Amino acid sequence: MKYYLITISIIILMASCSSDKKEEQKTDAPGAAKISYPLATVEKGGVATTIKLPAQLAAYEEVSIFPKVNGYVKTVSVDIGSKVSAGSLLMTLEAPELEQAALQAKERYARSRADFSIDKERFLRLEEAAKTAGAISPIDISTIKAKMEADSALSNAEKANWQMQQTMLGYLQVIAPFDGVITERNVHPGALVSASSKDKPMLELKQVAHLRLQVDIPEAIAANLKDKDTVSFYVNAFPGKKMIGFISRKSDNINAQYRSERMEIDVTNKEGSLSPGMFANMVLSSKGNANALYVPKSAVVTSTERKYVLLVKGNFIKKVDVGTGNESADKIEIFGNLQATDKVIANANDEIKESK
């Protein structure tokens, strides 16, 4: 009887040990261990941020003035720094051969017009005489009519040539196309200028009373900006002086190399204190993407190959690739296969492995 009791006790003890051993294995099974890392909740909403971007002032309108015809510089009425109005005379060229060509074209036009007038008068007289039966041959009328029409066409062609020569003469007067300031002058009286040479312009004219502030904005931020949004900027020439502008134009094109979009802000410069080419720093406040998700910055792991967060589901860890947007001192927008209320490891790093 004692033998059986000892045997039963041994069997019970062995079963108990076996049960404990299976529970321990279950706890230690891969992917089933409890997560001991601090977690953060994925939340919905944009991250407001302020960024500083390099920008540059440019003339609202600018033009390099080249000669339209060959000639000699006769007079130059402006110099560097001269303020000019639209339509004002900048310089005068002279080209005697063009003047002679215009006179010859005018004479040819006058002669062709006279020939046409004579033929027209003759045709009208013959047409009147032809009303008397047998007085004029029909072939004579057809001949003079054809000559009259040919002279009319020739007269129109000579007139067009004369007008073209007058237009060419007009190019000897160089006129300002808009209000602005002469910023470059490369010719002086007596210089020979050629319409085929494009090395240097005779003059360069820029509009400075109205400027463009040009800036390249990262695509993640540019997507949330629209026309008339207010921006502020500072120029190095006036340290600490805050200037205000409004977004006037968006290129609607992303630069594939820099992943940015060119935008322009119109800047009024009536006092003339600003100049094209000045460097500026634009300060931009972005409210962020309202449809974005955000997590602590420490939750995003950036490696040479990918950018991801470590998603925790139950006792399992999974790497989820994400894109990023606005960021502040402690938060960052993320875009990926995630939902609000998901849990991610708050202090993630590339040494933490996925659960298998």
HELIX and SHEET records of a PDB file:
HELIX    1   1 LYS A    2  THR A   27  1                                  26    
HELIX    2   2 PRO A   96  ALA A  129  1                                  34    
HELIX    3   3 PRO A  138  GLY A  170  1                                  33    
HELIX    4   4 GLU A  219  ALA A  222  1                                   4    
HELIX    5   5 LYS A  297  ALA A  299  5                                   3    
SHEET    1   A 4 LEU A  39  THR A  41  0                                        
SHEET    2   A 4 LYS A 343  ILE A 345 -1                                        
SHEET    3   A 4 LYS A 307  LYS A 313 -1                                        
SHEET    4   A 4 VAL A 301  THR A 302 -1                                        
SHEET    1   B 7 LEU A  39  THR A  41  0                                        
SHEET    2   B 7 LYS A 343  ILE A 345 -1                                        
SHEET    3   B 7 LYS A 307  LYS A 313 -1                                        
SHEET    4   B 7 PHE A 316  GLU A 327 -1                                        
SHEET    5   B 7 LYS A 331  GLY A 336 -1                                        
SHEET    6   B 7 LEU A 293  PRO A 296 -1                                        
SHEET    7   B 7 GLU A  43  LYS A  44 -1                                        
SHEET    1   C 7 THR A  49  ALA A  59  0                                        
SHEET    2   C 7 HIS A 210  PRO A 218 -1                                        
SHEET    3   C 7 SER A 260  THR A 268 -1                                        
SHEET    4   C 7 MET A 243  ASN A 255 -1                                        
SHEET    5   C 7 THR A 230  VAL A 235 -1                                        
SHEET    6   C 7 PHE A 279  SER A 286 -1                                        
SHEET    7   C 7 THR A  49  ALA A  59 -1                                        
SHEET    1   D 4 GLU A  62  ILE A  65  0                                        
SHEET    2   D 4 LEU A 203  LYS A 206 -1                                        
SHEET    3   D 4 GLY A 180  ARG A 185 -1                                        
SHEET    4   D 4 LYS A  83  VAL A  84 -1                                        
SHEET    1   E 4 GLN A 173  ILE A 175  0                                        
SHEET    2   E 4 LEU A  89  GLU A  94 -1                                        
SHEET    3   E 4 GLY A  71  VAL A  76 -1                                        
SHEET    4   E 4 LEU A 192  VAL A 193 -1                                        
END                                                                             
